[in-house]
């Protein structure tokens, strides 16, 4: 909990004379994070539990597999509202927070505008003068305390094998697959209450599966 997530955030405070309005969870708060890394060398090949020799050892022996698994809660959300004149206040305006039920129970799919994730009825516009100057600040905190974006799942897998030519020289072949299960995820959440796409997920969290192959000689 803080009134800023970075030393540079002070310039975006709604009211620089009342920094208590900025107090909230930080925007990098992740309640649950699980990360697993592992390395496993197959027990087959020359001088291993399941011995192999010749061509069989060259093809099957000595392979090492690695993995990095990331699973975490979604990103904290900062809700803003645009279309107002900041002649009096500074920074980014925040809307009124009308209900803690900010996430829709059953996200609806709209093929023209993304998936509805946030409930627009949970947020309201600010009262303003005819010149679009807000007469007061919104009640929404800098970062919502109990609402997160979609969770994040990611797995990267690698495999490698070394071929020794001499005591000091070897050839290594390696292949890596990033996002191996092709979890695109839902992302691109629109958090501007004034936008017609507010609360909708319009993109992906991460790109599709990608594979790279590398080879190197060490001597």
DRENPA-3360 file (N, C-alpha, C; in nm, 2 decimals, always signed):
BEGIN
1 = XXXXXXXX = +0.08/-0.12/+0.00/+0.00/+0.00/+0.00/+0.09/+0.12/+0.00 ~ +0.06/+0.22/-0.09/+0.14/+0.34/-0.10/+0.06/+0.45/-0.16 ~ +0.11/+0.57/-0.16/+0.04/+0.68/-0.23/+0.11/+0.70/-0.37 ~ +0.20/+0.61/-0.41/+0.27/+0.62/-0.54/+0.33/+0.48/-0.57 ~ +0.35/+0.45/-0.69/+0.42/+0.33/-0.73/+0.56/+0.36/-0.79 ~ +0.59/+0.49/-0.80/+0.71/+0.53/-0.86/+0.74/+0.68/-0.81 ~ +0.87/+0.71/-0.80/+0.90/+0.85/-0.76/+0.84/+0.95/-0.86 ~ +0.82/+0.91/-0.98/+0.77/+1.00/-1.09/+0.62/+1.01/-1.08;
9 = XXXXXXXX = +0.55/+0.93/-1.01/+0.40/+0.93/-1.00/+0.35/+1.06/-0.93 ~ +0.43/+1.13/-0.86/+0.38/+1.25/-0.78/+0.32/+1.35/-0.87 ~ +0.36/+1.36/-1.00/+0.31/+1.46/-1.09/+0.17/+1.43/-1.13 ~ +0.12/+1.31/-1.11/-0.01/+1.27/-1.16/-0.12/+1.27/-1.05 ~ -0.08/+1.31/-0.93/-0.18/+1.32/-0.82/-0.29/+1.41/-0.86 ~ -0.41/+1.37/-0.82/-0.53/+1.45/-0.85/-0.53/+1.58/-0.78 ~ -0.49/+1.57/-0.65/-0.48/+1.69/-0.57/-0.35/+1.69/-0.49 ~ -0.25/+1.77/-0.53/-0.12/+1.77/-0.47/-0.12/+1.81/-0.33;
17 = XXXXXXXX = -0.23/+1.87/-0.29/-0.24/+1.92/-0.15/-0.31/+1.82/-0.06 ~ -0.35/+1.71/-0.12/-0.42/+1.60/-0.04/-0.37/+1.47/-0.10 ~ -0.25/+1.43/-0.06/-0.19/+1.31/-0.12/-0.26/+1.18/-0.06 ~ -0.34/+1.20/+0.04/-0.41/+1.08/+0.10/-0.51/+1.02/+0.00 ~ -0.55/+1.10/-0.10/-0.64/+1.05/-0.20/-0.57/+0.95/-0.29 ~ -0.44/+0.95/-0.29/-0.36/+0.86/-0.38/-0.33/+0.72/-0.31 ~ -0.37/+0.71/-0.18/-0.33/+0.59/-0.11/-0.41/+0.47/-0.16 ~ -0.34/+0.36/-0.20/-0.41/+0.24/-0.25/-0.30/+0.13/-0.26;
25 = XXXXXXXX = -0.34/+0.01/-0.31/-0.24/-0.09/-0.34/-0.15/-0.03/-0.45 ~ -0.03/-0.08/-0.46/+0.05/-0.04/-0.57/+0.01/-0.11/-0.70 ~ +0.05/-0.05/-0.81/+0.00/-0.11/-0.94/+0.08/-0.23/-0.98 ~ +0.18/-0.28/-0.90/+0.25/-0.40/-0.93/+0.22/-0.51/-0.82 ~ +0.12/-0.49/-0.75/+0.08/-0.58/-0.65/+0.02/-0.71/-0.71 ~ +0.08/-0.82/-0.68/+0.03/-0.95/-0.73/+0.00/-1.04/-0.61 ~ -0.12/-1.07/-0.57/-0.15/-1.15/-0.45/-0.10/-1.29/-0.46 ~ -0.11/-1.35/-0.57/-0.06/-1.49/-0.59/+0.04/-1.50/-0.70;
33 = XXXXXXXX = +0.16/-1.55/-0.68/+0.26/-1.57/-0.78/+0.32/-1.71/-0.76 ~ +0.32/-1.79/-0.86/+0.39/-1.92/-0.85/+0.49/-1.93/-0.97 ~ +0.61/-1.95/-0.94/+0.71/-1.97/-1.05/+0.79/-2.09/-1.02 ~ +0.80/-2.18/-1.12/+0.87/-2.31/-1.11/+0.98/-2.32/-1.22 ~ +1.10/-2.34/-1.18/+1.20/-2.37/-1.28/+1.26/-2.51/-1.25 ~ +1.30/-2.58/-1.35/+1.35/-2.72/-1.33/+1.45/-2.75/-1.45 ~ +1.54/-2.85/-1.42/+1.63/-2.90/-1.51/+1.63/-3.05/-1.49 ~ +1.62/-3.13/-1.60/+1.62/-3.27/-1.59/+1.70/-3.33/-1.70;
41 = XXXXXXXX = +1.80/-3.41/-1.67/+1.88/-3.48/-1.77/+1.83/-3.63/-1.78 ~ +1.80/-3.67/-1.90/+1.76/-3.81/-1.91/+1.86/-3.91/-1.86 ~ +1.82/-4.01/-1.79/+1.91/-4.11/-1.74/+1.95/-4.22/-1.84 ~ +1.96/-4.18/-1.96/+2.00/-4.28/-2.07/+2.12/-4.22/-2.14 ~ +2.21/-4.31/-2.19/+2.33/-4.27/-2.26/+2.45/-4.33/-2.20 ~ +2.56/-4.29/-2.25/+2.69/-4.34/-2.21/+2.72/-4.30/-2.06 ~ +2.75/-4.40/-1.98/+2.78/-4.38/-1.84/+2.66/-4.34/-1.76 ~ +2.54/-4.38/-1.80/+2.42/-4.34/-1.72/+2.35/-4.46/-1.68;
49 = XXXXXXXX = +2.24/-4.45/-1.61/+2.16/-4.56/-1.55/+2.12/-4.66/-1.66 ~ +2.08/-4.60/-1.78/+2.04/-4.69/-1.89/+2.15/-4.66/-2.00 ~ +2.25/-4.75/-2.00/+2.36/-4.72/-2.09/+2.33/-4.74/-2.24 ~ +2.38/-4.66/-2.32/+2.37/-4.67/-2.47/+2.51/-4.64/-2.53 ~ +2.53/-4.69/-2.65/+2.66/-4.67/-2.72/+2.63/-4.65/-2.86 ~ +2.73/-4.60/-2.93/+2.73/-4.59/-3.08/+2.62/-4.49/-3.12 ~ +2.55/-4.52/-3.23/+2.45/-4.44/-3.29/+2.33/-4.41/-3.19 ~ +2.29/-4.51/-3.11/+2.18/-4.49/-3.02/+2.22/-4.38/-2.91;
57 = XXXXXXXX = +2.34/-4.39/-2.87/+2.38/-4.28/-2.77/+2.39/-4.15/-2.83 ~ +2.44/-4.14/-2.96/+2.45/-4.01/-3.03/+2.31/-3.95/-3.05 ~ +2.21/-4.03/-3.07/+2.07/-3.98/-3.10/+1.99/-3.96/-2.97 ~ +2.00/-4.05/-2.88/+1.91/-4.05/-2.76/+1.97/-4.01/-2.63 ~ +2.10/-4.03/-2.62/+2.17/-4.01/-2.49/+2.21/-3.87/-2.46 ~ +2.21/-3.83/-2.33/+2.26/-3.70/-2.29/+2.17/-3.58/-2.31 ~ +2.04/-3.60/-2.34/+1.95/-3.49/-2.36/+1.91/-3.43/-2.22 ~ +1.91/-3.30/-2.22/+1.87/-3.23/-2.09/+1.75/-3.14/-2.13;
65 = XXXXXXXX = +1.65/-3.15/-2.04/+1.53/-3.07/-2.06/+1.52/-2.96/-1.95 ~ +1.47/-2.85/-1.98/+1.45/-2.74/-1.88/+1.31/-2.68/-1.90 ~ +1.26/-2.62/-1.79/+1.13/-2.56/-1.80/+1.12/-2.44/-1.70 ~ +1.04/-2.34/-1.75/+1.01/-2.22/-1.66/+0.86/-2.20/-1.67 ~ +0.79/-2.21/-1.55/+0.65/-2.20/-1.55/+0.61/-2.08/-1.46 ~ +0.53/-2.00/-1.52/+0.48/-1.88/-1.45/+0.33/-1.87/-1.44 ~ +0.28/-1.86/-1.32/+0.13/-1.85/-1.29/+0.11/-1.74/-1.19 ~ +0.03/-1.64/-1.22/+0.01/-1.53/-1.13/-0.12/-1.47/-1.14;
73 = XXXXXXXX = -0.16/-1.39/-1.04/-0.28/-1.32/-1.05/-0.28/-1.21/-1.16 ~ -0.39/-1.16/-1.19/-0.39/-1.05/-1.30/-0.34/-0.92/-1.24 ~ -0.31/-0.83/-1.33/-0.26/-0.70/-1.30/-0.36/-0.62/-1.22 ~ -0.32/-0.54/-1.12/-0.41/-0.44/-1.06/-0.46/-0.34/-1.16 ~ -0.57/-0.29/-1.14/-0.64/-0.20/-1.24/-0.65/-0.06/-1.18 ~ -0.62/+0.04/-1.27/-0.64/+0.18/-1.24/-0.74/+0.23/-1.34 ~ -0.85/+0.28/-1.29/-0.96/+0.32/-1.37/-0.96/+0.47/-1.39 ~ -0.97/+0.52/-1.51/-0.96/+0.67/-1.54/-1.09/+0.71/-1.61;
81 = XXXXXXXX = -1.10/+0.84/-1.63/-1.21/+0.90/-1.70/-1.16/+1.02/-1.78 ~ -1.19/+1.03/-1.90/-1.14/+1.14/-1.98/-1.25/+1.23/-2.02 ~ -1.21/+1.34/-2.10/-1.31/+1.43/-2.15/-1.34/+1.55/-2.06 ~ -1.26/+1.57/-1.95/-1.28/+1.68/-1.86/-1.16/+1.78/-1.87 ~ -1.19/+1.91/-1.84/-1.10/+2.01/-1.84/-1.02/+2.02/-1.71 ~ -0.89/+2.01/-1.71/-0.81/+2.01/-1.58/-0.77/+2.15/-1.54 ~ -0.85/+2.24/-1.56/-0.82/+2.38/-1.53/-0.79/+2.40/-1.38 ~ -0.86/+2.32/-1.30/-0.85/+2.33/-1.15/-0.77/+2.22/-1.09;
89 = XXXXXXXX = -0.80/+2.10/-1.13/-0.73/+1.98/-1.07/-0.62/+1.94/-1.17 ~ -0.53/+1.85/-1.12/-0.42/+1.81/-1.21/-0.42/+1.65/-1.22 ~ -0.33/+1.60/-1.30/-0.32/+1.46/-1.31/-0.44/+1.39/-1.39 ~ -0.45/+1.27/-1.37/-0.56/+1.19/-1.44/-0.68/+1.18/-1.35 ~ -0.80/+1.21/-1.41/-0.92/+1.20/-1.34/-0.96/+1.06/-1.32 ~ -1.02/+1.04/-1.20/-1.08/+0.90/-1.18/-1.23/+0.92/-1.16 ~ -1.31/+0.82/-1.20/-1.45/+0.82/-1.19/-1.50/+0.80/-1.05 ~ -1.63/+0.81/-1.03/-1.69/+0.76/-0.91/-1.70/+0.61/-0.91;
97 = XXXXXXXX = -1.67/+0.55/-0.79/-1.68/+0.40/-0.78/-1.81/+0.37/-0.71 ~ -1.90/+0.32/-0.78/-2.04/+0.30/-0.73/-2.07/+0.16/-0.67 ~ -1.99/+0.06/-0.71/-2.01/-0.07/-0.66/-1.88/-0.15/-0.66 ~ -1.87/-0.24/-0.56/-1.75/-0.32/-0.55/-1.76/-0.44/-0.65 ~ -1.88/-0.46/-0.71/-1.89/-0.57/-0.81/-1.85/-0.52/-0.95 ~ -1.72/-0.50/-0.96/-1.67/-0.43/-1.08/-1.65/-0.53/-1.20 ~ -1.63/-0.66/-1.16/-1.61/-0.76/-1.27/-1.74/-0.83/-1.30 ~ -1.78/-0.84/-1.43/-1.90/-0.91/-1.46/-1.89/-1.06/-1.43;
105 = XXXXXXXX = -2.00/-1.12/-1.39/-2.00/-1.26/-1.35/-1.98/-1.35/-1.47 ~ -2.04/-1.32/-1.58/-2.03/-1.40/-1.70/-1.99/-1.31/-1.81 ~ -1.86/-1.30/-1.84/-1.82/-1.21/-1.95/-1.89/-1.24/-2.08 ~ -1.94/-1.13/-2.14/-2.01/-1.15/-2.27/-1.92/-1.12/-2.39 ~ -1.93/-1.20/-2.49/-1.85/-1.19/-2.61/-1.91/-1.09/-2.71 ~ -1.84/-0.99/-2.75/-1.89/-0.90/-2.85/-1.79/-0.90/-2.96 ~ -1.82/-0.97/-3.07/-1.72/-0.99/-3.18/-1.67/-0.86/-3.24 ~ -1.75/-0.75/-3.22/-1.71/-0.62/-3.28/-1.62/-0.54/-3.18;
113 = XXXXXXXX = -1.63/-0.57/-3.06/-1.56/-0.48/-2.96/-1.49/-0.55/-2.85 ~ -1.47/-0.68/-2.86/-1.40/-0.75/-2.75/-1.49/-0.81/-2.65 ~ -1.43/-0.86/-2.54/-1.51/-0.93/-2.44/-1.53/-0.84/-2.32 ~ -1.66/-0.83/-2.28/-1.69/-0.74/-2.16/-1.64/-0.80/-2.03 ~ -1.54/-0.74/-1.97/-1.48/-0.79/-1.84/-1.52/-0.71/-1.72 ~ -1.52/-0.58/-1.73/-1.56/-0.49/-1.62/-1.71/-0.44/-1.64 ~ -1.77/-0.42/-1.53/-1.91/-0.38/-1.53/-1.92/-0.23/-1.54 ~ -1.97/-0.17/-1.65/-1.97/-0.02/-1.66/-2.06/+0.04/-1.56;
121 = XXXXXXXX = -2.16/-0.03/-1.51/-2.25/+0.03/-1.41/-2.18/+0.04/-1.27 ~ -2.06/-0.01/-1.25/-1.99/+0.00/-1.12/-1.92/+0.14/-1.11 ~ -1.92/+0.21/-1.22/-1.85/+0.34/-1.22/-1.94/+0.45/-1.28 ~ -1.92/+0.57/-1.23/-2.00/+0.68/-1.28/-1.92/+0.80/-1.32 ~ -1.98/+0.89/-1.40/-1.92/+1.01/-1.44/-1.92/+1.12/-1.33 ~ -1.84/+1.22/-1.35/-1.82/+1.32/-1.25/-1.91/+1.44/-1.28 ~ -1.97/+1.51/-1.18/-2.05/+1.63/-1.21/-1.95/+1.74/-1.26 ~ -2.00/+1.81/-1.35/-1.91/+1.91/-1.42/-1.98/+2.04/-1.46;
129 = XXXXXXXX = -1.91/+2.14/-1.48/-1.97/+2.27/-1.53/-1.99/+2.26/-1.68 ~ -2.06/+2.36/-1.74/-2.08/+2.35/-1.89/-1.94/+2.35/-1.96 ~ -1.84/+2.40/-1.90/-1.71/+2.40/-1.96/-1.63/+2.27/-1.93 ~ -1.70/+2.17/-1.89/-1.64/+2.03/-1.86/-1.53/+2.04/-1.75 ~ -1.55/+2.13/-1.66/-1.46/+2.13/-1.54/-1.53/+2.06/-1.43 ~ -1.47/+1.95/-1.38/-1.53/+1.87/-1.27/-1.55/+1.96/-1.14 ~ -1.66/+1.94/-1.08/-1.69/+2.02/-0.96/-1.63/+1.95/-0.83 ~ -1.59/+1.83/-0.85/-1.52/+1.75/-0.74/-1.45/+1.64/-0.80;
137 = XXXXXXXX = -1.36/+1.57/-0.72/-1.29/+1.46/-0.77/-1.37/+1.33/-0.75 ~ -1.34/+1.23/-0.83/-1.41/+1.10/-0.82/-1.37/+1.02/-0.69 ~ -1.45/+0.92/-0.66/-1.43/+0.84/-0.54/-1.35/+0.72/-0.57 ~ -1.32/+0.69/-0.69/-1.24/+0.57/-0.72/-1.10/+0.58/-0.67 ~ -1.04/+0.48/-0.61/-0.90/+0.49/-0.56/-0.80/+0.49/-0.68 ~ -0.68/+0.52/-0.65/-0.58/+0.52/-0.76/-0.56/+0.38/-0.83 ~ -0.57/+0.28/-0.74/-0.57/+0.14/-0.79/-0.68/+0.07/-0.72 ~ -0.76/+0.00/-0.79/-0.87/-0.07/-0.72/-0.82/-0.18/-0.63;
145 = XXXXXXXX = -0.87/-0.19/-0.50/-0.82/-0.28/-0.41/-0.85/-0.43/-0.43 ~ -0.96/-0.46/-0.49/-1.01/-0.60/-0.49/-1.04/-0.64/-0.63 ~ -0.99/-0.58/-0.73/-1.02/-0.61/-0.87/-0.89/-0.63/-0.95 ~ -0.88/-0.74/-1.02/-0.76/-0.76/-1.10/-0.80/-0.80/-1.24 ~ -0.71/-0.78/-1.33/-0.73/-0.82/-1.47/-0.72/-0.97/-1.48 ~ -0.73/-1.03/-1.60/-0.72/-1.18/-1.61/-0.59/-1.23/-1.57 ~ -0.59/-1.35/-1.51/-0.47/-1.41/-1.46/-0.38/-1.44/-1.58 ~ -0.25/-1.48/-1.54/-0.15/-1.50/-1.64/-0.09/-1.64/-1.62;
153 = XXXXXXXX = -0.09/-1.72/-1.73/-0.03/-1.85/-1.73/+0.07/-1.85/-1.84 ~ +0.19/-1.91/-1.82/+0.30/-1.91/-1.92/+0.39/-2.03/-1.89 ~ +0.43/-2.10/-1.99/+0.53/-2.21/-1.98/+0.63/-2.21/-2.09 ~ +0.75/-2.21/-2.06/+0.86/-2.22/-2.16/+0.94/-2.35/-2.13 ~ +0.97/-2.42/-2.24/+1.04/-2.55/-2.23/+1.16/-2.55/-2.33 ~ +1.27/-2.61/-2.28/+1.39/-2.62/-2.36/+1.45/-2.76/-2.36 ~ +1.52/-2.79/-2.46/+1.60/-2.92/-2.46/+1.73/-2.90/-2.53 ~ +1.83/-2.96/-2.48/+1.97/-2.94/-2.53/+2.05/-3.07/-2.52;
161 = XXXXXXXX = +2.15/-3.08/-2.60/+2.24/-3.19/-2.60/+2.38/-3.15/-2.64 ~ +2.48/-3.20/-2.58/+2.62/-3.16/-2.61/+2.69/-3.28/-2.67 ~ +2.77/-3.26/-2.77/+2.86/-3.36/-2.83/+3.00/-3.32/-2.81 ~ +3.08/-3.40/-2.73/+3.22/-3.37/-2.70/+3.31/-3.43/-2.81 ~ +3.39/-3.34/-2.86/+3.49/-3.38/-2.96/+3.62/-3.41/-2.90 ~ +3.66/-3.32/-2.81/+3.79/-3.34/-2.73/+3.76/-3.30/-2.59 ~ +3.86/-3.30/-2.50/+3.84/-3.27/-2.36/+3.80/-3.12/-2.35 ~ +3.84/-3.04/-2.45/+3.81/-2.89/-2.43/+3.72/-2.84/-2.54;
169 = XXXXXXXX = +3.67/-2.92/-2.63/+3.58/-2.87/-2.74/+3.45/-2.95/-2.74 ~ +3.34/-2.88/-2.76/+3.22/-2.95/-2.77/+3.12/-2.87/-2.85 ~ +3.02/-2.94/-2.91/+2.92/-2.88/-2.99/+2.79/-2.90/-2.91 ~ +2.71/-2.79/-2.90/+2.58/-2.79/-2.83/+2.47/-2.76/-2.92 ~ +2.37/-2.84/-2.92/+2.25/-2.81/-2.99/+2.13/-2.79/-2.90 ~ +2.05/-2.68/-2.92/+1.95/-2.65/-2.83/+1.82/-2.60/-2.90 ~ +1.71/-2.64/-2.84/+1.58/-2.59/-2.90/+1.50/-2.54/-2.78 ~ +1.43/-2.42/-2.80/+1.35/-2.36/-2.69/+1.21/-2.33/-2.75;
177 = XXXXXXXX = +1.11/-2.36/-2.67/+0.97/-2.33/-2.71/+0.92/-2.23/-2.60 ~ +0.88/-2.11/-2.64/+0.82/-2.01/-2.55/+0.67/-2.01/-2.57 ~ +0.60/-2.01/-2.45/+0.46/-2.02/-2.45/+0.42/-2.15/-2.52 ~ +0.48/-2.26/-2.47/+0.47/-2.39/-2.54/+0.33/-2.44/-2.55 ~ +0.24/-2.40/-2.46/+0.10/-2.45/-2.47/+0.01/-2.35/-2.55 ~ +0.07/-2.25/-2.60/+0.00/-2.15/-2.69/-0.11/-2.08/-2.61 ~ -0.08/-2.04/-2.49/-0.18/-1.96/-2.41/-0.18/-1.82/-2.45 ~ -0.26/-1.78/-2.54/-0.27/-1.64/-2.58/-0.32/-1.55/-2.46;
185 = XXXXXXXX = -0.42/-1.59/-2.39/-0.47/-1.51/-2.28/-0.55/-1.39/-2.33 ~ -0.63/-1.33/-2.25/-0.71/-1.22/-2.28/-0.64/-1.09/-2.22 ~ -0.62/-0.99/-2.30/-0.55/-0.87/-2.26/-0.61/-0.75/-2.33 ~ -0.54/-0.64/-2.32/-0.58/-0.52/-2.38/-0.71/-0.46/-2.32 ~ -0.71/-0.46/-2.19/-0.83/-0.41/-2.12/-0.84/-0.26/-2.12 ~ -0.95/-0.21/-2.17/-0.98/-0.07/-2.18/-1.03/-0.02/-2.04 ~ -0.96/+0.07/-1.98/-0.99/+0.12/-1.84/-1.04/+0.27/-1.84 ~ -1.07/+0.32/-1.95/-1.12/+0.46/-1.96/-1.28/+0.46/-1.96;
193 = XXXXXXXX = -1.34/+0.51/-1.86/-1.48/+0.50/-1.84/-1.55/+0.58/-1.96 ~ -1.49/+0.68/-2.01/-1.55/+0.76/-2.12/-1.55/+0.69/-2.26 ~ -1.47/+0.58/-2.27/-1.46/+0.51/-2.39/-1.58/+0.42/-2.42 ~ -1.63/+0.41/-2.54/-1.73/+0.31/-2.57/-1.69/+0.17/-2.55 ~ -1.56/+0.14/-2.55/-1.51/+0.01/-2.53/-1.46/-0.01/-2.38 ~ -1.51/+0.07/-2.29/-1.47/+0.06/-2.15/-1.50/-0.08/-2.10 ~ -1.40/-0.14/-2.02/-1.42/-0.27/-1.96/-1.41/-0.39/-2.05 ~ -1.37/-0.36/-2.17/-1.36/-0.48/-2.27/-1.22/-0.52/-2.29;
201 = XXXXXXXX = -1.20/-0.65/-2.30/-1.07/-0.71/-2.34/-1.06/-0.71/-2.49 ~ -0.97/-0.64/-2.55/-0.97/-0.62/-2.69/-0.84/-0.68/-2.76 ~ -0.76/-0.75/-2.68/-0.64/-0.80/-2.73/-0.59/-0.93/-2.66 ~ -0.46/-0.96/-2.68/-0.41/-1.08/-2.61/-0.30/-1.04/-2.51 ~ -0.29/-1.13/-2.41/-0.18/-1.10/-2.31/-0.04/-1.12/-2.37 ~ -0.03/-1.22/-2.44/+0.10/-1.26/-2.50/+0.09/-1.32/-2.64 ~ +0.20/-1.32/-2.71/+0.20/-1.37/-2.85/+0.18/-1.52/-2.85 ~ +0.17/-1.57/-2.97/+0.16/-1.72/-2.99/+0.29/-1.79/-2.96;
209 = XXXXXXXX = +0.28/-1.92/-2.96/+0.39/-2.01/-2.93/+0.50/-1.97/-3.03 ~ +0.63/-1.97/-2.99/+0.74/-1.95/-3.08/+0.85/-2.05/-3.04 ~ +0.92/-2.09/-3.14/+1.03/-2.19/-3.12/+1.16/-2.14/-3.18 ~ +1.27/-2.15/-3.11/+1.40/-2.12/-3.17/+1.50/-2.23/-3.15 ~ +1.58/-2.25/-3.25/+1.69/-2.35/-3.25/+1.82/-2.28/-3.25 ~ +1.91/-2.33/-3.17/+2.05/-2.26/-3.17/+2.15/-2.37/-3.16 ~ +2.27/-2.34/-3.21/+2.38/-2.43/-3.21/+2.51/-2.35/-3.18 ~ +2.60/-2.40/-3.10/+2.72/-2.33/-3.08/+2.84/-2.43/-3.05;
217 = XXX = +2.96/-2.38/-3.07/+3.08/-2.46/-3.05/+3.16/-2.40/-2.93 ~ +3.19/-2.47/-2.83/+3.27/-2.43/-2.72/+3.41/-2.50/-2.73 ~ +3.51/-2.42/-2.72/+3.65/-2.48/-2.72/+3.74/-2.39/-2.64;
% end
